[in-house]
């Protein structure tokens, strides 16, 4: 009887310790997953703390809709059927498939990322959605490697990761069709720990040979700017 009581007490103690450890592990995972808005990779690879599905959910979390306003963003881009777009730092495709719908089946969207896992996620979704006008591009840190000239280079939450940004976009100009545009959405100072100051962004694009076409002010956490190449 004494042996049985000791065994029961040991099991209870083990269960309590196990529960505490489990809660601690979940808390750490939660801190890693939801510490702030997710970003895309174009200048570096993201390290995932959990399974692929968890990482995917972090990029697609429903809360993002409340501040990213994806429908308004797509409408503001004024895309037309048949256009070609490069989604620079596409991540798991939060905007990729919205862009693909906007350019219709006659258009094309290149999901550009330096992270092969992100590209693999988009490829799986493209198959599931039967979205044949979405193609992934495995880029390198200094070059998006877009396969052909596009009407728009579009980048969300990735600009602050790019190194030597003026030079990067000066070189990226060769991937634009005549009259092509570059649309940048990036966090404002104070909105997230990674950001680009508006003044810096404007100065860098001027140095890269672009002119500001349009500023959209409806995003609560981000600057949304559209540039075109200066006419020679």
Residue pairs with C-beta under 8 A, 6 or more apart in sequence:
29 49
29 50
32 49
32 50
33 49
33 50
33 54
33 58
34 58
34 61
36 192
36 193
37 64
37 67
37 157
37 187
37 192
37 221
38 58
38 59
38 61
38 64
38 91
38 157
39 46
39 89
39 91
39 157
39 158
39 160
39 161
39 194
40 59
40 89
40 90
40 91
40 113
40 118
40 155
40 156
40 157
40 158
40 161
41 89
41 91
41 113
41 114
41 115
41 118
41 158
41 161
42 88
42 89
42 112
42 113
42 114
42 139
42 141
42 144
42 155
42 158
42 161
42 162
43 114
43 141
43 158
43 161
43 162
43 163
44 114
44 141
44 161
45 114
45 115
46 55
46 115
46 118
48 54
48 55
48 117
52 117
52 121
55 92
55 117
56 92
56 121
59 91
59 92
59 94
60 92
60 94
64 94
67 219
67 220
67 221
68 94
68 156
68 219
69 218
69 219
70 94
70 95
70 98
71 98
72 218
73 95
73 156
73 185
73 219
73 224
74 95
74 98
74 99
74 102
76 214
76 216
76 218
76 224
77 99
77 102
77 152
77 154
77 183
77 226
79 85
79 99
79 102
79 103
79 107
79 151
79 152
80 103
80 107
81 103
81 104
81 106
81 107
82 103
82 104
82 106
82 107
83 103
83 107
83 150
83 151
83 152
84 103
84 107
84 108
84 109
84 110
84 148
84 149
84 150
84 151
84 152
84 177
85 99
85 103
85 107
85 108
85 109
85 110
85 150
85 151
85 152
85 153
85 154
86 109
86 110
86 112
86 137
86 144
86 146
86 150
86 152
86 153
86 154
86 175
87 93
87 95
87 96
87 99
87 109
87 110
87 111
87 112
87 154
87 155
88 112
88 144
88 153
88 154
88 155
88 158
89 112
89 113
89 155
89 156
89 157
89 158
89 161
90 96
90 111
90 112
90 113
90 118
90 119
90 122
90 136
91 113
91 118
92 118
92 121
92 122
92 125
93 111
93 121
93 122
93 125
93 134
94 156
95 154
95 156
96 109
96 111
96 122
96 134
97 125
97 126
97 129
97 131
97 134
99 109
99 154
100 107
100 109
100 131
100 133
100 134
103 109
103 133
104 133
105 132
105 133
106 133
107 133
108 133
108 134
108 135
109 133
109 134
109 135
110 135
110 136
110 137
110 146
110 147
110 150
111 119
111 122
111 134
111 135
111 136
111 137
112 136
112 137
112 139
112 144
112 145
112 146
113 119
113 136
113 137
113 138
113 139
114 138
114 139
114 140
114 141
116 138
119 136
119 137
119 138
122 134
122 136
123 136
125 131
126 132
126 134
126 136
135 147
137 144
137 145
137 146
137 147
138 145
139 145
141 163
142 163
142 164
142 168
142 171
143 168
143 171
143 172
144 153
144 172
144 175
146 153
146 172
146 175
148 175
149 174
149 175
149 176
149 177
149 180
150 175
150 176
150 177
150 180
151 176
151 177
151 179
151 180
151 181
152 180
152 181
152 182
152 183
153 172
153 175
153 176
153 180
153 181
153 182
153 183
154 182
154 183
155 182
155 183
155 184
155 185
155 186
156 185
156 186
156 222
157 185
157 186
157 187
157 222
158 186
159 165
159 184
159 186
159 196
159 201
160 186
160 187
160 194
160 195
160 196
161 194
162 168
165 204
165 208
166 204
166 205
166 207
166 208
167 208
168 208
169 182
169 204
169 205
169 208
169 210
170 207
170 208
170 209
172 182
173 208
173 209
173 210
173 229
176 182
176 229
179 228
180 228
180 229
181 213
181 226
181 227
181 228
182 205
182 210
182 226
182 227
182 228
183 224
183 225
183 226
183 227
184 201
184 205
184 223
184 224
184 225
184 226
184 227
185 219
185 222
185 223
185 224
185 225
186 195
186 196
186 201
186 222
186 223
187 194
187 195
187 196
187 221
187 222
187 223
188 195
188 198
188 221
188 222
188 223
189 195
189 197
191 220
191 221
191 222
192 221
196 223
198 223
201 223
201 225
202 212
202 225
205 212
205 225
205 227
209 229
209 230
210 227
210 228
210 229
210 230
211 227
211 228
211 229
211 230
212 225
212 226
212 227
213 226
213 227
213 228
214 225
214 226
215 223
215 224
215 225
215 226
216 224
216 225
216 226
217 224
218 224
